Amino acid sequence: MKSNWKLLTLIAILSSAITLAAYNFLGFNNRDVVMNESSTPTMTGRLAALTGNGAGTPGDFSFAAESATPMVVHIRTTMTRTVRQQQMPDIFREFFGDEFGGGQRGQGQPRRQQGQASGSGVIISKDGYIVTNNHVVQDADEVEVVMTDKRSFKAKVIGTDPLTDLAVIKVDASNLPAITLGDSDALKLGEWVLAVGYPLDLESTVTAGIVSAKSRKIGILEQDFQQRQQQRPEQDRQQIDTPLESFIQTDAAINPGNSGGALVNLRGELVGINSAIASQTGYYSGYGFAVPVSLVKKVTADLLKYGNVQRGYLGVIPRELDSKVAKEKSLKVGRGIFLEEVVDNGAAKSAGLQKGDVIVKMEGQLVDSDAQMREIIGRRRPGDVINVTVNRDGSERDFKVELRNRNGGRDVIKKAEAAKATASVNSLGAELEDLSAGDLQKLGVTGGVRVKRLTEGKLAETDIEEGFVIVKANGKNVKSVKDLQAILSSTKEGEGLMLIGMYPGSSRMYYYAVPL
């Protein structure tokens, strides 16, 4: 992948270590998930003894390495993909019919290919909850977790969040060593950190480096987001949230397989989940990136309690401020977040913020990057109130802003409600369109939806071809994309979808079973 630096290829390889901490409300299946949060000064005293209180000296990394290694696991995944075979030439269809080779519309039986991948993860609770990267477990049919003591467990994916590239999985085990969550806000540039994981399918590996930068945006999640946007129907492209990137940058060596592993401080506390590298070769070149634990805590807590991530919205169109923009807008401040627009009925406007304001502080922190602002907001939920300081015409003003949910309300949106709101047409992996009056007349139907283009998704796993016209879904008439959306929204989880339709130029009806 190419980053904003042009030549650098961004390879997602990530970390996975968080310790779900004193969130006593983190309930999953009516249980509390207890995570360890750093709070005791005795740990600092022990570290001082190891380093000899020598400020600016590397000290002894062994304490942190020995503390964190048992909590970082090896994750192996198995994925089975359906490969669509080449369409049967018309000459064979004329002789043998559409069912030649066992397929419909001249395609042979789909072939299924199996692939394997590996990454890392971090144990965050004694009863088996593990944090990793979304891209480590995404689309996996089977997930295996191997501990440092060689014990192996089958894991279940509990929840995923592609917008932060985080996921939570669980193994059926007890009394596991759980990592302690640190404070990524307290990290300083130049501070020593260790990366722990399973790079290149090796055994547990520890590397050392420093914090090179904070609140770094590199565009890797944005690039994946844009690709997924193009695969969605046009009418649904505005319904997706944007990715949240605010990485910790480190020069600790990380490579493919470190994905989901831990970035820890010299106290052995989790401060980030290793997620990506910037490299021309795809291997370590000195630039590694980790999701800060402050964000990991919030995302994992939401996945466990609600089944999806609760995102608060400020309701602004931001623009990072620099001297050029400040001169262009005739502003009296040179750093901050300039508000290009303030959305009507949004949280910011309701609180009194205006177009042209410059956000200079949030929660008392100086803010001068979009990534930093998104991270601060990303840690909070709808209904939370944040303190915002803006510069307006040269003077600073303080506001209390109550964040809204994606629907403009203040309540959390649970998984079932979110799935119903976003609809399942997206998951079909196809660009769909309503039929014109002329098309309806040619086909002799009163309504239908045409598969204009196939992308990655459920329909691509069947024999459906582009041009197929859907006239019924699960026994109900489909006259428009909106009708199909309504049918999918009412389909229960685990149920399949039976599509009935035809191809142009044929009066024959075709039946396709689509697993959901």
C-alpha positions as CSV (number, residue, x, y, z in Angstrom):
1,M,0.0,0.0,0.0
2,K,1.2,3.5,-0.6
3,S,1.2,6.1,2.1
4,N,1.1,9.8,1.8
5,W,4.9,9.6,1.5
6,K,4.4,8.1,-2.0
7,L,7.1,5.4,-2.0
8,L,6.4,3.8,1.3
9,T,4.3,0.7,1.3
10,L,2.1,0.3,4.3
11,I,1.7,-3.2,5.5
12,A,-0.8,-4.0,8.3
13,I,0.9,-6.2,10.8
14,L,-0.4,-5.4,14.2
15,S,-0.5,-5.5,17.7
16,S,-2.9,-6.8,20.1
17,A,-2.6,-6.2,23.7
18,I,-4.8,-4.3,26.0
19,T,-5.9,-5.0,29.4
20,L,-9.5,-4.3,29.9
21,A,-9.4,-2.4,33.1
22,A,-11.4,-1.1,35.9
23,Y,-14.5,-0.9,33.6
24,N,-16.8,-2.7,36.0
25,F,-19.6,-2.1,33.6
26,L,-17.9,-4.2,30.9
27,G,-20.5,-6.9,30.8
28,F,-20.6,-9.7,28.2
29,N,-23.2,-12.4,28.6
30,N,-24.1,-10.9,32.0
31,R,-20.5,-11.2,33.2
32,D,-17.9,-8.7,34.2
33,V,-14.7,-8.6,32.3
34,V,-12.0,-7.5,34.8
35,M,-8.9,-5.9,33.3
36,N,-5.7,-4.8,35.1
37,E,-5.1,-1.0,35.1
38,S,-1.7,0.4,36.2
39,S,-2.1,2.4,39.4
40,T,0.5,1.2,42.0
41,P,3.6,3.3,42.6
42,T,5.5,0.2,43.8
43,M,6.0,-0.8,40.1
44,T,7.8,2.5,39.5
45,G,10.0,1.8,42.5
46,R,10.9,-1.6,41.2
47,L,11.7,-0.1,37.8
48,A,13.9,2.5,39.4
49,A,15.9,-0.3,41.1
50,L,16.4,-1.9,37.7
51,T,17.5,1.2,35.9
52,G,19.5,2.6,38.7
53,N,17.5,5.9,38.5
54,G,19.7,6.9,35.6
55,A,17.7,9.4,33.6
56,G,18.2,9.1,29.9
57,T,19.8,5.6,30.2
58,P,18.2,2.6,28.5
59,G,18.1,0.6,31.7
60,D,17.3,-3.1,31.9
61,F,14.6,-4.3,29.4
62,S,14.3,-7.7,30.9
63,F,11.7,-6.9,33.5
64,A,9.3,-5.5,30.9
65,A,10.0,-8.4,28.5
66,E,9.5,-11.1,31.1
67,S,6.3,-9.4,32.3
68,A,4.7,-9.0,28.9
69,T,5.8,-12.1,27.0
70,P,3.4,-14.6,28.7
71,M,0.4,-12.3,27.9
72,V,1.1,-12.1,24.2
73,V,-0.2,-15.0,22.1
74,H,0.3,-16.4,18.6
75,I,-2.9,-16.3,16.5
76,R,-3.3,-18.6,13.5
77,T,-6.3,-18.3,11.1
78,T,-7.7,-20.4,8.4
79,M,-9.8,-18.9,5.6
80,T,-11.8,-20.6,2.9
81,R,-12.6,-18.5,-0.2
82,T,-14.9,-19.3,-3.1
83,V,-13.3,-18.9,-6.5
84,R,-15.6,-18.3,-9.4
85,Q,-14.7,-20.4,-12.4
86,Q,-14.6,-19.1,-16.0
87,Q,-18.0,-18.8,-17.7
88,M,-18.8,-21.7,-20.0
89,P,-18.6,-20.7,-23.7
90,D,-21.9,-20.3,-25.5
91,I,-21.1,-23.2,-27.8
92,F,-21.1,-25.6,-24.9
93,R,-24.3,-24.1,-23.5
94,E,-26.0,-24.8,-26.8
95,F,-25.2,-28.5,-26.7
96,F,-25.4,-29.2,-23.0
97,G,-27.7,-26.5,-21.5
98,D,-27.3,-24.1,-18.6
99,E,-26.8,-26.9,-16.1
100,F,-23.6,-28.1,-17.7
101,G,-20.9,-28.8,-15.1
102,G,-23.4,-28.5,-12.2
103,G,-23.6,-24.7,-12.3
104,Q,-26.2,-22.2,-13.4
105,R,-25.8,-19.7,-16.3
106,G,-23.0,-21.8,-17.7
107,Q,-20.6,-21.6,-14.7
108,G,-19.0,-24.6,-13.3
109,Q,-19.2,-25.5,-9.6
110,P,-17.4,-22.9,-7.6
111,R,-14.0,-24.0,-6.2
112,R,-13.1,-23.4,-2.6
113,Q,-9.5,-22.6,-1.7
114,Q,-8.1,-22.6,1.8
115,G,-5.5,-20.2,3.0
116,Q,-3.7,-19.6,6.3
117,A,-2.3,-16.5,8.1
118,S,-0.9,-15.6,11.4
119,G,-0.6,-12.7,13.8
120,S,-0.4,-11.9,17.5
121,G,-2.8,-11.0,20.3
122,V,-2.8,-9.8,23.9
123,I,-4.6,-11.4,26.8
124,I,-6.7,-8.7,28.5
125,S,-8.6,-10.8,31.1
126,K,-7.9,-14.0,33.1
127,D,-11.0,-15.7,31.6
128,G,-9.8,-15.7,28.0
129,Y,-10.6,-12.4,26.3
130,I,-7.8,-11.4,23.8
131,V,-7.3,-8.2,21.8
132,T,-5.8,-8.3,18.3
133,N,-6.1,-6.5,15.0
134,N,-9.3,-6.7,12.9
135,H,-7.2,-7.6,9.9
136,V,-5.7,-10.6,11.7
137,V,-9.1,-12.3,12.2
138,Q,-11.2,-10.7,9.4
139,D,-13.0,-13.3,7.2
140,A,-11.4,-16.2,9.2
141,D,-13.3,-19.5,9.3
142,E,-11.2,-20.8,12.2
143,V,-9.1,-19.0,14.7
144,E,-6.5,-20.8,16.8
145,V,-4.6,-19.3,19.8
146,V,-1.3,-20.7,20.9
147,M,0.1,-19.6,24.3
148,T,3.7,-19.2,25.2
149,D,3.5,-22.5,27.1
150,K,2.4,-24.2,23.8
151,R,-1.2,-24.7,24.9
152,S,-3.5,-24.3,21.9
153,F,-7.2,-23.2,22.0
154,K,-9.9,-22.6,19.4
155,A,-11.1,-19.0,19.6
156,K,-14.4,-17.2,18.9
157,V,-14.5,-13.8,17.4
158,I,-16.5,-11.6,19.9
159,G,-16.4,-8.3,18.0
160,T,-14.5,-6.3,15.4
161,D,-14.0,-2.7,14.5
162,P,-12.5,-2.1,11.1
163,L,-12.4,1.6,11.6
164,T,-9.7,1.3,14.3
165,D,-8.4,-2.1,13.1
166,L,-9.2,-3.7,16.5
167,A,-10.9,-7.0,17.4
168,V,-11.7,-9.0,20.5
169,I,-11.6,-12.8,20.5
170,K,-12.1,-15.3,23.3
171,V,-10.8,-18.7,24.3
172,D,-12.4,-21.1,26.7
173,A,-9.8,-21.0,29.5
174,S,-9.3,-19.6,33.0
175,N,-6.6,-18.2,35.2
176,L,-4.7,-16.8,32.2
177,P,-2.0,-14.2,32.7
178,A,-3.6,-10.8,31.8
179,I,-1.6,-7.7,30.8
180,T,-1.8,-4.5,32.7
181,L,-3.1,-1.5,30.8
182,G,-0.9,1.6,30.9
183,D,-1.4,5.2,29.9
184,S,-0.6,6.1,26.3
185,D,-1.3,9.8,27.0
186,A,1.7,9.8,29.4
187,L,4.1,8.5,26.8
188,K,6.9,10.9,26.0
189,L,8.8,11.3,22.7
190,G,12.1,9.3,23.1
191,E,10.7,7.0,25.8
192,W,11.8,3.4,25.5
193,V,9.1,0.8,24.5
194,L,9.2,-2.9,23.6
195,A,7.3,-4.6,20.8
196,V,6.2,-8.2,21.7
197,G,4.7,-10.6,19.1
198,Y,5.2,-13.4,16.7
199,P,6.8,-11.9,13.5
200,L,7.4,-14.0,10.4
201,D,5.8,-17.1,12.1
202,L,8.7,-17.2,14.6
203,E,8.4,-17.9,18.3
204,S,7.7,-15.1,20.8
205,T,10.0,-12.2,19.9
206,V,10.8,-9.0,21.8
207,T,12.3,-5.9,20.1
208,A,13.2,-2.5,21.6
209,G,12.9,1.1,20.3
210,I,11.6,4.5,21.3
211,V,8.5,6.5,20.8
212,S,9.2,8.4,17.6
213,A,5.9,10.4,17.4
214,K,2.3,10.4,18.7
215,S,-1.1,11.1,17.0
216,R,0.3,10.0,13.7
217,K,-2.0,9.6,10.7
218,I,-0.6,7.5,7.9
219,G,-3.6,6.8,5.7
220,I,-3.5,3.0,5.8
221,L,-7.0,2.6,7.2
222,E,-8.3,5.4,5.0
223,Q,-7.1,3.6,1.9
224,D,-8.9,0.4,2.9
225,F,-12.0,2.5,3.7
226,Q,-11.9,4.1,0.2
227,Q,-11.7,0.7,-1.4
228,R,-14.7,-0.6,0.6
229,Q,-16.6,2.6,-0.2
230,Q,-16.2,1.8,-3.9
231,Q,-17.6,-1.7,-3.4
232,R,-20.8,-0.4,-1.8
233,P,-23.9,0.7,-3.7
234,E,-23.9,4.4,-4.4
235,Q,-26.9,5.1,-2.2
236,D,-25.2,3.6,0.8
237,R,-21.8,5.3,0.6
238,Q,-22.7,8.1,2.9
239,Q,-23.7,5.8,5.7
240,I,-20.2,4.6,6.7
241,D,-18.1,6.2,9.5
242,T,-14.6,7.3,8.6
243,P,-11.5,5.5,10.0
244,L,-9.8,6.7,13.1
245,E,-6.0,6.9,12.9
246,S,-3.9,8.3,15.7
247,F,-1.0,6.0,15.9
248,I,2.0,5.8,18.2
249,Q,5.0,5.7,15.9
250,T,8.0,3.7,17.1
251,D,11.3,2.4,15.7
252,A,11.0,-0.9,17.6
253,A,11.4,-3.6,14.9
254,I,8.0,-5.0,13.9
255,N,7.4,-7.3,10.9
256,P,4.5,-9.2,9.3
257,G,3.1,-11.4,12.1
258,N,3.5,-8.7,14.8
259,S,0.0,-7.5,14.0
260,G,-2.2,-7.5,17.1
261,G,0.8,-7.8,19.4
262,A,1.8,-5.6,22.3
263,L,3.7,-2.3,22.6
264,V,4.7,-2.0,26.2
265,N,6.6,0.5,28.4
266,L,9.5,-0.4,30.7
267,R,7.0,-1.3,33.4
268,G,5.6,-4.0,31.2
269,E,2.3,-2.2,30.8
270,L,0.4,-2.2,27.5
271,V,0.6,1.2,25.8
272,G,-0.4,0.2,22.3
273,I,-1.4,-2.5,19.8
274,N,1.1,-2.8,17.0
275,S,-0.7,-2.3,13.7
276,A,1.3,-1.3,10.7
277,I,4.7,-0.6,9.2
278,A,5.9,1.8,6.5
279,S,8.3,0.1,4.2
280,Q,9.4,-0.2,0.6
281,T,10.0,-3.9,1.0
282,G,7.1,-5.0,3.3
283,Y,9.5,-5.6,6.1
284,Y,11.0,-3.6,9.0
285,S,12.5,-0.3,7.8
286,G,12.4,1.7,11.0
287,Y,8.7,2.9,11.0
288,G,6.2,1.0,13.1
289,F,2.7,2.2,14.2
290,A,0.5,1.1,17.1
291,V,-3.0,1.9,18.2
292,P,-2.8,3.8,21.5
293,V,-4.1,1.9,24.5
294,S,-6.4,4.8,25.4
295,L,-8.4,4.0,22.3
296,V,-8.0,0.3,22.7
297,K,-9.7,0.5,26.2
298,K,-12.7,2.2,24.8
299,V,-13.2,0.1,21.7
300,T,-12.8,-3.2,23.5
301,A,-15.1,-2.0,26.3
302,D,-17.8,-1.1,23.7
303,L,-17.4,-4.4,21.8
304,L,-17.9,-6.4,25.0
305,K,-20.7,-4.4,26.4
306,Y,-22.7,-3.4,23.3
307,G,-21.5,-5.6,20.5
308,N,-20.3,-2.6,18.5
309,V,-18.4,0.6,19.0
310,Q,-20.3,3.6,20.3
311,R,-19.1,6.7,18.5
312,G,-19.8,10.3,19.5
313,Y,-20.0,12.9,16.8
314,L,-19.0,16.6,17.1
315,G,-20.8,17.6,13.9
316,V,-18.1,19.7,12.2
317,I,-16.1,19.7,9.0
318,P,-12.5,20.2,10.3
319,R,-9.4,21.5,8.6
320,E,-5.9,21.4,10.2
321,L,-4.6,24.9,10.6
322,D,-1.1,26.1,9.4
323,S,0.4,29.4,8.5
324,K,-0.9,29.2,5.0
325,V,-4.5,28.5,6.0
326,A,-4.3,31.1,8.8
327,K,-3.3,33.7,6.2
328,E,-5.9,32.6,3.7
329,K,-8.7,32.9,6.4
330,S,-7.2,36.0,8.0
331,L,-7.1,34.3,11.4
332,K,-5.4,35.5,14.5
333,V,-4.1,32.1,15.6
334,G,-1.7,29.8,13.7
335,R,-2.4,26.4,15.2
336,G,-5.5,24.4,15.9
337,I,-8.5,22.9,14.0
338,F,-10.4,25.4,11.7
339,L,-14.1,24.7,11.4
340,E,-15.0,24.8,7.7
341,E,-18.6,24.0,8.5
342,V,-20.7,23.4,11.6
343,V,-23.5,20.9,10.9
344,D,-27.1,22.0,11.5
345,N,-28.6,20.3,14.5
346,G,-25.2,18.8,15.4
347,A,-23.5,18.7,18.8
348,A,-21.1,21.6,18.0
349,K,-23.8,23.9,16.8
350,S,-26.1,23.2,19.6
351,A,-23.3,24.1,22.0
352,G,-22.7,27.4,20.3
353,L,-19.7,26.7,18.1
354,Q,-19.7,28.6,14.7
355,K,-18.2,28.2,11.3
356,G,-14.8,29.9,11.3
357,D,-14.0,29.1,14.9
358,V,-10.6,27.5,15.6
359,I,-10.5,24.6,18.2
360,V,-7.3,25.1,20.2
361,K,-8.0,22.8,23.1
362,M,-10.1,19.7,24.0
363,E,-10.3,18.5,27.6
364,G,-7.6,20.9,28.4
365,Q,-5.2,19.4,25.8
366,L,-3.7,21.6,23.1
367,V,-5.1,20.3,19.7
368,D,-3.4,20.9,16.4
369,S,-4.0,17.8,14.3
370,D,-7.1,16.1,13.0
371,A,-5.8,12.8,14.2
372,Q,-5.4,14.0,17.7
373,M,-8.9,15.5,17.7
374,R,-10.5,12.3,16.4
375,E,-8.7,10.3,19.0
376,I,-10.0,12.5,21.9
377,I,-13.6,12.2,20.5
378,G,-13.1,8.5,19.7
379,R,-12.7,7.7,23.3
380,R,-16.1,8.9,24.2
381,R,-19.7,7.9,23.6
382,P,-22.9,9.7,22.6
383,G,-24.2,11.7,25.5
384,D,-20.7,12.4,26.9
385,V,-19.8,16.0,27.4
386,I,-16.4,17.3,26.4
387,N,-14.8,20.7,27.1
388,V,-13.8,22.5,24.0
389,T,-11.8,25.8,23.8
390,V,-12.1,27.8,20.6
391,N,-10.4,30.9,19.3
392,R,-13.0,33.3,17.8
393,D,-11.8,36.6,16.4
394,G,-8.6,36.4,18.5
395,S,-10.1,35.6,21.9
396,E,-10.6,32.2,23.5
397,R,-14.0,30.9,24.6
398,D,-14.9,27.7,26.4
399,F,-17.8,25.4,25.5
400,K,-19.3,22.2,26.9
401,V,-20.3,20.0,23.9
402,E,-22.6,17.0,24.4
403,L,-21.7,14.5,21.7
404,R,-24.4,12.9,19.5
405,N,-24.8,9.5,17.9
406,R,-24.9,8.9,14.2
407,N,-28.6,9.5,14.1
408,G,-28.4,12.8,15.9
409,G,-29.5,11.5,19.3
410,R,-27.7,11.0,22.6
411,D,-28.4,7.3,23.2
412,V,-26.0,4.4,22.5
413,I,-26.9,2.3,19.5
414,K,-26.6,-1.4,20.2
415,K,-25.5,-3.9,17.6
416,A,-28.9,-5.1,16.6
417,E,-30.1,-1.6,16.1
418,A,-27.0,-0.6,14.2
419,A,-27.3,-3.6,11.9
420,K,-30.9,-2.7,11.2
421,A,-30.0,1.0,10.5
422,T,-27.1,0.3,8.1
423,A,-29.0,-2.5,6.3
424,S,-27.7,-5.6,4.8
425,V,-27.6,-4.6,1.2
426,N,-24.0,-3.5,1.8
427,S,-23.0,-7.1,2.8
428,L,-24.2,-8.5,-0.5
429,G,-21.1,-7.1,-2.3
430,A,-22.8,-5.7,-5.3
431,E,-23.8,-2.5,-6.9
432,L,-27.6,-2.6,-7.4
433,E,-30.0,-0.5,-9.5
434,D,-33.7,-0.1,-10.0
435,L,-35.0,-1.0,-13.4
436,S,-36.2,1.6,-15.8
437,A,-39.7,1.6,-17.3
438,G,-38.3,0.3,-20.6
439,D,-36.4,-2.5,-18.8
440,L,-39.6,-3.5,-17.0
441,Q,-41.5,-3.7,-20.3
442,K,-38.8,-5.8,-22.0
443,L,-38.7,-8.3,-19.2
444,G,-42.4,-8.4,-18.7
445,V,-42.2,-7.7,-14.9
446,T,-43.7,-5.0,-12.7
447,G,-40.5,-4.4,-10.7
448,G,-37.0,-5.7,-10.0
449,V,-33.4,-4.9,-9.1
450,R,-30.5,-5.4,-11.4
451,V,-27.1,-6.6,-10.3
452,K,-25.0,-3.9,-12.0
453,R,-21.6,-4.9,-10.7
454,L,-20.3,-7.6,-8.4
455,T,-17.6,-6.9,-5.8
456,E,-16.3,-8.8,-2.8
457,G,-19.3,-10.1,-0.8
458,K,-22.0,-12.7,-0.5
459,L,-23.3,-12.6,-4.1
460,A,-19.8,-13.3,-5.4
461,E,-19.7,-16.6,-3.5
462,T,-22.7,-17.8,-5.6
463,D,-23.1,-18.4,-9.3
464,I,-25.0,-15.1,-9.8
465,E,-23.6,-13.0,-12.7
466,E,-23.8,-9.3,-13.4
467,G,-27.0,-8.4,-15.1
468,F,-29.2,-10.7,-13.0
469,V,-32.5,-9.2,-12.2
470,I,-33.9,-9.9,-8.7
471,V,-37.7,-10.0,-8.7
472,K,-38.3,-11.9,-5.4
473,A,-36.4,-12.3,-2.1
474,N,-37.4,-14.7,0.6
475,G,-40.8,-15.0,-1.2
476,K,-41.5,-11.3,-1.2
477,N,-41.7,-9.1,-4.3
478,V,-38.8,-6.9,-5.0
479,K,-39.6,-3.8,-7.0
480,S,-36.8,-1.6,-5.9
481,V,-33.5,-1.5,-4.0
482,K,-35.4,-0.1,-1.1
483,D,-37.7,-3.1,-1.1
484,L,-34.7,-5.5,-1.0
485,Q,-33.2,-3.4,1.8
486,A,-36.4,-3.8,3.9
487,I,-36.4,-7.6,3.3
488,L,-32.8,-7.9,4.4
489,S,-33.3,-5.7,7.4
490,S,-36.1,-8.0,8.6
491,T,-34.0,-11.2,8.0
492,K,-32.8,-12.7,11.3
493,E,-29.2,-13.4,12.0
494,G,-28.2,-16.8,10.7
495,E,-31.0,-17.0,8.1
496,G,-30.2,-17.2,4.4
497,L,-31.6,-15.3,1.5
498,M,-33.5,-17.0,-1.4
499,L,-33.4,-14.9,-4.5
500,I,-35.6,-15.5,-7.6
501,G,-35.0,-13.7,-10.8
502,M,-34.0,-13.8,-14.5
503,Y,-31.3,-12.8,-16.9
504,P,-32.0,-10.4,-19.9
505,G,-33.1,-12.2,-23.0
506,S,-34.3,-15.3,-21.0
507,S,-37.7,-16.0,-19.7
508,R,-36.4,-18.7,-17.4
509,M,-36.4,-18.1,-13.7
510,Y,-33.3,-18.8,-11.7
511,Y,-33.0,-19.5,-8.0
512,Y,-30.0,-18.7,-5.8
513,A,-29.5,-19.4,-2.1
514,V,-27.3,-16.7,-0.5
515,P,-25.9,-17.4,3.0
516,L,-26.0,-14.4,5.3
